Amino acid sequence: MKTIIGNNFLLNTKTAQKLYHTFAEKQPIIDYHCHLDPKQIAEDHRFSDIGEVMLAGDHYKWRAMRSFGIDERFVTGNAAWREKFRAFAETIPYCIGNPLYHWTHLELTRYFGIDEPLTPESADRIFDRCTELLNTDGYSARGLMERSNVKVVCTTDDPADSLEYHKQIKESGFSVKVLPAFRPDKVVNIHKDTFLPYVEKTGVKDYADLKAWLSSRLDFFHENGCRLSDHGLDFIPYGDGDAAQVFEAVLNGKTPTREETEIYMTDLLRFFGKEYSKRGWCMQIHVGALRNNNTEMFRKLGPDTGFDSIADGGLAAPLARLMDALEQENALPKTILYSLNPNDLYTLGTLMGCFQSAEAKSKIQLGSGWWFNDQKDGMEAQLKALGNLGVLGAFVGMLTDSRSFLSYPRHEYFRRILCNLLGEWVEQGLYPNDVETLGKIVSGICYGNAERYFGF
């Protein structure tokens, strides 16, 4: 039996097929937000087998395996990769409706030419064939990126990072531009246990010293090609008060109140916004995740292992005040707003319209379907919300948000869903069958808008 990944997979109309195959299929990829390890790219890591490259670090797959009752030894434990792959192959046939089913078979088809479903019966055969290919030229970390027609990748990097691997990659002449993205969460989240140890490592003595250190790190990142920041926030803060006083109190051992936390976070985010604006950077804000819900598993495995969920806190008023405060200082940078909660799409979609300017087409962007929303329904909901509330044709498109070198077919997945949605609108008489304009819209969302917006 063959897989469902045919030439017109997800393309349900003639218009959708034409848009995809003519304008989307061969577009390069700008993956402006991911969690790839730059060390693996610098060293051109070679993977031992398909189990390692497909399952290591992928908490989407881990959650599904746990939901199917797979023992943790075969998820994140010490079982051999072949055993883990067999366990995944037991799970995946039952993942009907889950994007993992589509992603997995896109990965197997696009990289390894496997045109049969992954099942317990096919698992060993597929494992052996894929592992054989992984031991040939073109299947290393860099080879997989080049095979995917990737032009730019932005990793996620702490302000204190030396960026040594980014420098090595650049000096090596690698065809893909691998750039850092500035992620200062550990210094923003003053209410977390990670804050004090982090600040102590920086060696700063007071709040002014901290800002000076951060400014120097921003300069360093900029010199190394960084053009984006990223903030993963548990909530959107907004508070007025003396942030320096709060910082000093916490350094002296005080646990900050919620009010003090918001005072500090607000002041620092405003500082960052002004610094980003000055450098022409884009600021990404990710909000709406409720993290590390399973205390026992957090203690065993740490963060980012599949125990996060969607939060339901309010964000409209504090985010509006934060953006307005920066706008009043003429310092609101290009900004992409993401919420893990799909109920926030219209909140963000209407708020962004309050702060657009001629500085850039859709200067404030509604971020793509993120994390639990990067599936067909979630992507369509984001595209429809943006179409209803903004200018869909100026959207900067999809990203992987992934730790996997096999994740680039998620761009194909998005592009097919995009073209299918536009094709449906055309055939329903909601937009003219103007192929020239439609082609510009599709190619822009797939690649050109991001290239222009970020200015890499």
Phi, psi and omega in degrees: 000136179273163176285174177274000186277074178270183183299326183248029175308126179071000182257097193265359178226162177297321180296316179300317180297318180294316181298316183293307187288333181272320191243338187252322194304317187259010178294141174295173182245129165250109182259086193276001173209111177210176180237030176297150179274112181299334177298318179295326178288315181300320182270001181050058186305137174253134185270141184292324183192178183293331178298315180297309187288333183268329190248337184295125175075003185262092185288344171300311181291323180298318180298318180296317180297319177297320180295335179270003177085017179286134179297143184301337178300330180265001180256291178240006185276201189264013176296153177294155182301323179298318179294320178295320179295321176299319179295320177295321179294334174290325186281315195298327178297338182267002183271042177296131183089349180264134181300340177304325180297315179291313182302314184300315183283331170297316179298314181294322181286310187290321184267330189237359179067022180277117183243045174218151182296148174278118181221170175302328181286327183265354190301310183293321179296316179292319178303313183292318181294315181293319181294324176300315180292324180296342178266011178249169179297146176093002182240015172284179178305311180291321181299319179294324178292316179294321178300333183269003180063040179275134178255320182221138173230134174246116178278184182238115195226139179289147180305329182278356184297141179285343184058026182298324182285327174297320178296317179299318181298314181298315182292337182284345182080018178304137186291337179267132178280116181250109187245149176281156169233137190277116184237091187266031186305321186293334179267344178276319188278077185293342182274357184260158182295339182281348189294303185300312178301324180293311181298321179299323179293331180288335180082008181286152186252333181209181186292321177297322178296320178299313180297322178296319178297316180296320179298320178294324178290323176299318177299316180298315179297317181299318179298335180259023170093000182292134177226006179224146166247172178209132178238119173263105187250134174292330179204161175271119181269155161204116180212151177247136179162192184267096182295325180297321179294318177298314180302313182296320180296319180292321176300332180269011172103000181282139172276123185288143172287171176299319179297315179295321177302315182291324177299311181295310183298319180298313181297319181290321178294323176294320175301312180298316180304316179294321179293319179295315180301317181300328183263357181076022181279167169257137176257124174259135176238117175253125181219161173105012177258135172256109195260152170055052184288333182261099187299318181298316181286329175297318178295325181281318191244342182085189183283168174059042180238012173106022182238030175255160179214186182272132177267165183228030179282160179283144179225347189299304186294311181294324179292320177299317180293319179297313180294322180293322178298319177290320180298322180295337177262011182055041187226021177279116182281171167307135189220137173244126183253123178237138167232139177288341181269114182297342177294345181270358185303314184283332174298309180291322183296326177277325180295320183297329180293344179280348188230021178285157179204173180285357180300326179200149173297125184046061180307319175259122187250146169271112187299154181298165176306118192249134169061254182291351182255002181270058173229177190304310181296318181293318178295316180296321179297318178295316180297320180291319178298315179294321177297321180288327192247344185222217178238097185301325183294350178255008182293140182274002167085198194270165175214168181267327186052036193239158172258005187252137176282356176260010190274355186295334173299349174294333173293318176299316179304311178299315183296322177295317179295318177302308183294326178294318180295314179297320178299319178297316180298320179295313185286343174273000179080018181270349178205142183294153178279062181265091189298324182297312180290319178300321179297321178294321179296312183294310182295327177295312181294325182286327186208307193297322182295319179293319179301317181287317187294315184275334178064042179295000000 
